[in-house]
Each structure stands twice: as C-alpha cells, then as structure tokens.
C-alpha cells in the first residue's frame, strides 16, 4: 500500500524513504562519522512508521523520529547537528514567509530622476520566462527579493524585527545595498553560480598563459571588476607566443572547427582555444557563432539582453595595443592631434542594437597605416568629426557633420556627433 507525506505547505506527496537516507548521509558527512550503519537506522525508522494507524505522515513527525533514532543508536553529535540544522531552516522558513506579510506602508521619497534610474537599471522583469511579458519590478518587489536573498542565499538569518526594520530603511532610502545586489541578489543566477556576480572586485596574478585570462573573462562577464598582478616574477613564468603563421577565422557555418555554445562558458571556451593556439598548439582553426542568440534577445536568469554574436572578432583577432592607429587598432597618429580608427576588425560601433561600420558610415580616407582619418582631437579632449558633409578627407575641416545614415544624430555647427562621442572616445583615443 502506498504511503504519503503531508508537507508544511499542505501539499501531499508520495513517501520516499530514500530522502531520509540522503538527509542522514549529509548529516553523517558533516559530523565526520565514518561507516555509520545507515541501513539499520533506515530499517528501524521504516518499522516505526509502519506502526502508525494511517498511511499519511506529517513531515514534522518524521523529523522527530529521525532525531530520536539517532539518539537511540548513540550518534549524539550527528543528532545535535540534525537538530540545529532543522532549527535554522525553520527559522529561515518563518522569516522568509514573514516578508510577504510586511505591510506596504512606506512611501519611497524619489528625487527627480531616482525612480527613472531605478526602473532603467535595477528593476528586473517579473516573469523572465515569458518573452512577451515586459512587466518589471516595482521598488517593493526589488527590496523583498533582496531581503529574501539575504536569508536564503547569504544566510544572514535576520529576525522578523530586523527584516521589517531593514525593509523600512531600504524603502525609505535611508540606506541601500550595492547596485549589483539590487540587480542580482535573490535571483536564480546567485542560487546556481554562487556569489561571484555580487562581488565588486576580484584579483588574479598573471603567471600562466591561459588559466588567469579565462578566469578574468568569465568573472568580467558576471559583472565583477578584476585587478591583476603583472610583476616580473609572475610574467617571467609565461612562455613566448609561438612564432607560427596562425589564422583564426570566423566561419558562421555548421562545419567550423569549433561552434561557440550560446553561453558565458561558450565564449570562455573560445578564448581558451585561441590562447592554446598562440601559446602551445600553433594551429589555425575556424569558429562559428551560429548558435549565439541575436542582439537584443532577453537573457533568462542573469537578466538584461544579449549583445549578439559580434564580439568574437575582437576576442580572436585583436592582438594589437591601444595606440598607433594601425590596421585593426584604434589610436592617435604620431602628432597626437588626429583621431584614427583601425581596420575592419574594430572599425564599427553598435547603437541601439544596430552596428555601423565606420568605413561605410563615413566617407573616409586612409593613411599609410591603412587606418581611417575621422577628425581632430581638440584640447578639450573631444573628437570633432570630419567635414564638408563628406567625411574626413580634409583634416581639420569641421564645417558639417561627417556622419551619414546614423539615426538620432542631429548635425551641429561644429560637426561634432554627440551620439558617437563616448563610443569614439573609447575606440579612437587609446587613453583608457
């Protein structure tokens, strides 16, 4: 005859004695007990449960029986651990359920841009598994998610009074958690991957040609800033780049040597293959991004939207520095006053999910290094683009905007493009 168990939420499921066995194994492991007679304990518990008049057990009764059985078999330390573990879980369970009971009676004193900034940056979609549902959190939803994450993920173990006090402070903007906590805490990502996406900073020493770079790449994609140690005694451990003719080709077909999986780990694997090629294998290969979701696709779990498959070129082909203005490398020319953008590999910018190639957008002329002149860099640090409505064919001519076909770009008297200024600062200045 089937037996059943009533859980704390009132739901009824079929009884499975193996779940008791799994819990006992964890308890014995956590108390360093070798070779416990688990089967005898399980047999005893099964017999005792069989003595009950009905076939529907209560979860609390089963846990009480487990505690008594451990004591009976003289596993006192394990019984104590099991009791404490059960107590902590009950406390967290009660506190988490208390969160939904906290009254919605705090008016958040938003400033002129506060609410807009919150909704733009930190409010997550409430139903991330529904591509068509654009409804996002309100501030109360975010704060309750954070406090729930504090209890379940960070194991803070706030009391009910502390939870209510924290709620009022956070809702009233009397205090705040870090921005990345507002975005990530309480999400599936933290439950699955741990707390790395909650970290502001990380650090690694560069003493291996592959492992630290893969770790940096992975951690950066989780949103953590990474510092690194390049002291001579570490760098000296790196082997030289192989003197070989290596070509890494993007080939978006199914017969490429490596098809990049549509995941963070997939991009890390591509970088690993690139580094192995230059440091150890010396062999060319092709890769494909046919599996990568298109730009603007909503990302489940971590949140936000996908950037598309355009980033692989920068990862695999750009081995140059930040200066000089050579092909594929952004930077200044030798005089330090003219801004150039490099060859086709980096000569583009993405605005509102649309990628513009500078070679096509500008009517550009090339210098002897095969890079494209785009305008003057003035003393105020801004780049003033091209001129004559036809691009940068004449250095210093700033009579009209050189941009052609870029949406939302209003030409100005100086020929400066506000839309692209920040992007071009990064791509062409080479000053960090």
N, C-alpha and C positions, 0 to 999 in steps of 0.2 A: 504494500500500500504506500502511495506517495505521501511524503511529509512536506510541510510548508513552514515558512517563517514569515512573521509579520515585522516589517522594518519600522524604523522610527517615524517615517513619513506616512505610515498607514498602508503602504503597498504590500502585497503578498506575493512572494516568490517561492519557487521550489527549494526545499532544503538541500544543501550540498555540503556534506561533511568535509570535503577537501578544502573548503575555505577556512574551516577551523584548523586544519592541519597546516595550511600555509601561514596562518597567523602565529601558530606555535613555533614553526621553523624560524620565522623572523625574530620572535621573542628570544628563542634559544641562541640564535646568532648574535643578537645584541647584548646578551649576557655571557657570551663566550663559553657556552656549555657544549662540550664535545660528546657526540654519540648518545644523545638522550633517547630514551625508549618511547619515542613518539607513538608508535603503533599501539603500544599498550595503553597509553593515555587516550588515544582516539577510541579504542575499543571500550574503555571504561565510560567515556562520555556518551558513546552510542547506546550502551546498555542503560545508562541512567535516563537518557532522553526517551528510550523505549518504555520506560515505566510510567511516563505521563499518560493521562487519560485521553487526551486529544492529539491529533496529528498536526496541529498548528502551533508552532513555538514562537515565543516572543524573543526578540534579539537580546534584550537585557537579561532574560533568564538564562540564555545560552552562555553569555559572557560571565555571568555569576558562576555557572557550573564550571567553566574553564578555570576561573580563579581558584575555586575550591579543589579542583582536581590537581592543579599544580602544587598546591599546598600539601595535599594528601600524598603525592609522590615525592615530597620533600625537595621540590625545586623552588626554594624560598626566594632566591634572588630573581629568578625569572617571573615568579608570581608578583613580586613587588614591581618589577618593570612593567608587566602587563597591566597592573592596576593603575600605575602612574600614567601610562600611555593612554589608557581608556579615559582617565580623568581629564587629561589635557584635551583630548579630542572632544569630549563632552562640553568642555568649557568653550573651545573654539566654535563648536557647532552652535551653542547657545548664543555666543556673541555675534556670529555671522547672521543668524536668523533675527537677532535684535536690530541689525542695521535697517532692515526694511520697515521696522516699527518706529524709527526715529521720525518725529513729526517734521513736515516740510514747512517750517515756520521762520526761516531765515531769509531775508531779502539781501541778495548779493549787491553791494554798492559799486556797480560797474562804473568806470570812467567813460570818457567819450569813445575810446577805441577798445576798451578792455573786452567787452563781450564779443566784438567782431574778431579780435585777435584770438580769443579762446575758441570760437566756433571754427575759425580757419585752421588753427594749428593743433588743437588738442581734442576736439570733440570727435570721437570715433563713431562709425556707423553702428547703429544699434543691432542691425541684422546683417552681419558681414557675409553671411552665406547666401544672401539674396542679392544678385547683381543689380536688380531693378529697384531695390529699396534704398533711397538716398537719405532716409531719416537718420539724423545724428543725435548724439547725446546732448542733453542739457547739463548745466553745471552740477546739479544734484546727482544726476546719473554718474558723472565722472567721479565725484567725491565718494559716492558709495562704492564704486568699483575700486577706487584706491584703498579705501579702508578695508574692504573685503580682501584685497591683495595683501595688505599688511597682516591680516590674520592668517590667511591660508598659505601665502607664498613666502612672506618674510618671517612668519611665526613670531610676530610681535606680542601676541596674546594680550591685547588691550582688554581691560574690564569694560562692562557696559557703560559705566560712567565715563571712562576715558574715551570710549568710542563717540559718545554723544558730545563730549567736550571738544574732541578733535573735529568732529563734523561742524560744530558751530564756528570754530576758529577758521576752518578752511572755507566754509560757505560765506563767512563774513569778511574774507580776505584779510584776516588778522595774521595769517601765516600761509605758507604754501610749501608744497613739496617741489622737488626738482622738475623741470619741464619734461624730462624723459619719463619721470614717474607718472605725470599727468597723462602721457601718451601710452605708456606700456604696462604699468602696474595693474595687475588683476586680469591680464589677457592670457589667451591660450599660449602665446609665444613664451611668456615667462614660465608658465607651467611646464612646457615641453623642453625649453632650452636653458632654463636657469636664469640667473640674474644679470648676465652679461649685458643685455640690452638696457639695463638700468644704470650701468656704470658710466660716469662722465669720462674717466680717463683710464688708460691701460699703458703698460710699458713692456718692452721686449729688447733684448740685446741681439744685435745682428752678428751672429757668429756661425751661421750656416747659410748656404746659398739658397735654400728652399724653405725650410720649416718656418722661420720667423716671418718671411714675406707672406706665406699662406695664412699664418695666424693673423697678421696685420690686416690682410684683405678681408678675411672672414669677420673680424671684430669691427672693422670700419663699416661693413655692410649692416651690422647690428646697431650702428649709430654711436659707437664708442670712439673717442679720440685716442690715438696711440702715439706715445713717445717712444723713442728708440735710442739705443746706445751704439755709437759707431766709433768707440775708442779703438786705437790702433791694435791693441792686443786682441780685440774681438774681430776686427776686419781682417787681420792677418790670417785668420782661420779660413777665409773664403778662398776657394780655388779660382783661377783665372777663367774668364769666358773663353770658350773653345774657339780656336782660330779655324773656323769652318764656314762654308757658304750655306747658311741656314735660311730657309724661306718658310714662313708660317702664313698660310693662305686661308682667308675666309672663303668658304665654298658652301653656300647655303643650299645644299642638296643632301639627299639621304645617303650618298655614297662617300661622304667625307670621312677622313680617318677618325675624327672624334666629333660626336654630336653632343653639344653642350646641353645638359639637362636643365629644365626650367626651374632652377632653384638657386639659392645662395651657394650651396655646396657645388653646384654645377660650374659656376664661374670660378670657384676656388680650384676645382679640378683642372679647368683650362689653364689657369695660371701655373699650376704645378707642372703641366706638360710643357709649357713654354720655358720655364726655368730649367727643367730637366734637359730640354733640347739644347740650350745655350751653355749649360754647365757640365753636362755628363754625356748625353747621347749623340749630340752633333748631327741629328737627323731632322730634315724638314718634315712638316706634316700639314694637313688641312683640317679645318674645323668648320662645323656648321651650326647655325643658330636657328634652325627651322623649328625647334621645339619651344623657343623663347616666346612668351606671350607678347602681344603687341603693346606699344606705348599707350599709356592711359588705362590699361586693364586694372581693375581693382585687385588688390592683394589681400587675400584672406589671412587672418592670423596676425601678421605684423602690422597690417593696415597700410593705407596710402595707395598709390597707383604705381604700376610698373613703368620703367623708363624705356622699355623696348629692347631691341637687340643691337642698338648702335654702338654700345660701349666696348664691344670686343675689339674693335680696331685699335683703340687707344691702348688697351691692355696688352695686345700682342705685338703691335708694330712700333710703338713709340719707345725707342731706347735712347733718344737724344736728351739733352739737357733743356733748361728753360730759356736759354738765351741764344743769341746769334742769328736768328732769322733764316736758318737753313731749311731745306725741304722737310716738311713734317714736324718742324719745331718752331713754336711761337717765340718772338723776342724782338729786341731792338736791333737796328743796324749799328755799325761801329760808332757813329756820331751820337747815338743815344737820343736823337730827337725825332726820328721817323719810325712809325709803327709798321710792322710787317706781320703777316700771318703766313704759316708754313704751307707745305704741300697738301695734297688732297686728304691725307690721313687725318689731319686735325683741322682742316680749313672749313669748319662748319659750326653752327650753333643751333640749339633747339629752343624754340619759343612756343609756349602753349602746345607742346607735343608735336610741333611741326619743325623739321630740320631744314635749315637753309645752308646751302653750300656757298661760301664766300666767292668762289670762282664764278658762280652763276649769278649771285645776287649783286655783286659789284662788277663794274667794268674795270677790271684790274690789269695792271701791267706788272711784269715780273722783273726782278733784278737778277744779277748774275748767279745768285744762290737758289734760283727757282722758287723764291717766296714772293708773296704779293704785297705791293705797297698799298696801305689803306689810309694813310693820313699822317697828320702831325701830332706829336705829343708835346703839349704846351707846359709851361711852368706850373700850372695849377694841377698837373697830374692827369688831366683829361685827354682823351684821344679825340681829335677833330677829324672827321672822316672826309676824304676825297674832295671833289669839287666839280663844278661845271655840269652837274646832273649826270655826268658820265663816269664817275669814279675817280680813282686816284692817279690818273695819268700824269697830272702835273702836281708835283709836291708843293704843299703849302696852299693850294687853291681851295678855299673853304667857302665859296660863294653859294653853294647849294648842297643839299643832302645827297650823299652818294648811294644811299640805299635804294634799291629798286625791287618792288614787289613784296616787301615785308609789311605784314598787316599791322595796324595800330601804330604806325610810325608817322608822326607829324613833322615834316621838314621845318627846320628853324633857320633863322638868319645866318647863323654861324656854320651851318652844315653839320651840326652835331646830332647824333642819333641817341636819344635818351633810352630807347628800348634796349639797344645793344651795348650801352656803355659798360655796365657791370660785367657782362659776359666777355666783352673785348678786353677789359682791364685784365681779366684772368688769363685770357688766351694770348694776348699780344705783349703785355708789359714785361712778363718774366720777372716781376719784382715780388712774387708771392702774393 
